[in-house]
Amino acid sequence: MPKKKKIDSKKLIKMVEEGKEQKEIMDKFGFKNSSQLKVAYANALMDAGKVPEIQSSRGGKKAGGIKREVSVNKRGSLVIPKAIVEDIGLKEGAVFTVRPSKAGLSLKKM
């Protein structure tokens, strides 16, 4: 699966608000079609808090407004959402021990 294109949401919103033409915006961000532009713009608006985020029935439970679902990727790595990482104050490179528990897994920061 191709990687999600990383765009500068603020620049995209600014260009649209300034009334730049669709072709100019698509060229600037490397979008191949208008659908990619529209999806990126909608996501940028949601990320910026300018429009409410679309709620999904998929995924894990939320506690305190943060999705608390952790997944395992195809390489076997645990993927912890950025919101959780920021909420509990973890930094890049943090190391943990993992062990099974009655509830599932237990992570202990080393």
N, C-alpha and C positions, 0 to 999 in steps of 0.2 A: 504494500500500500504506500502511495507517495506521501512524503512528509507534508504537514500542513504549512502553508506559506506564512512566514512571520512578517507582519506588516506593522507600520506605525499607525495605530488607530487615530491618534490625535491629528496627524497630517492628513489622513484620509477624510476625517470629519471636516477639517478646516477647508480642504479643497472643494468638498461638496457644498459647504456653507458659503464659500466664495463664488459659487456658481460656475466652477470650471466645467468644461465639456467632458462628457463621458469618455470619449476616446483619449483625451489627455490624461485623465485619471487612470484609465486602464493601462496606458503605456507606462506611466510613472510607477505603478505597482506590479506590472507584469501579468495582469489578468488577461486570460484568453477570450473570455466572453462576458457579457453583461451580467449573467447570473452569478459568476464569481464575484464581481464587483458588488452586486446587491447583497449577497450573503455577507461579504466582508464588512460592508457598511452597516448592516443590521447588527452584526456581532460587535463592531466598534461602538455603536450607540449603546448597546447593552452593557459592554465593558465599562463605558464611561458613565453609566448610570443615568443616561439621558432618556432611556425608555426602559420599562420593566423587562427583566429577563423572562424568557419563555420557560414555563415550568414543565418538567418532564415527569412522566410516571415511571420512567426507568431508573435503575440505580439504587443506591443505598439510602439509608435513613439520614435525615438531617437532624442535627442537634445544635442549637444556637445559630441556626441559619447556615451552617456549614455542612456540606455533604460529607458523610463519614464512611464512604466506601473506599476500600483499598483493593487493588486488583493485582494479579500476577501477569506479567507480559510474556511474550513468546520465548524470551531468554531465561525465564524463571525468576526475574527480579520483581520485588514488590514495588508497586507504584502507589505512592501516597500523594493525594492531590495537594497542590500548592497551598490552598486555603488552610488545610490542616497543618501543614508544615509551618506556615506563618503563625497560625493560631497558637501553636504550642511552643513557638520560638526556636525551632530547629535551624541549624546552619548547615550549609553544604559541607559534606565530608563527615557528618556526625556518624558515629559507629555504635551499633547495638548488638547485644546477644539476643538470640531468638530461642524460645523453648515452647514446647506444647503446654497448654494449660487446660483446665476443665472447660473453659469458655471458648478455647480455640488456640490462639497464639499469644505469647507474652513477649513484648520487646522491652529490653532493659538497656538504657543508655550506659555506655562504658566510660 
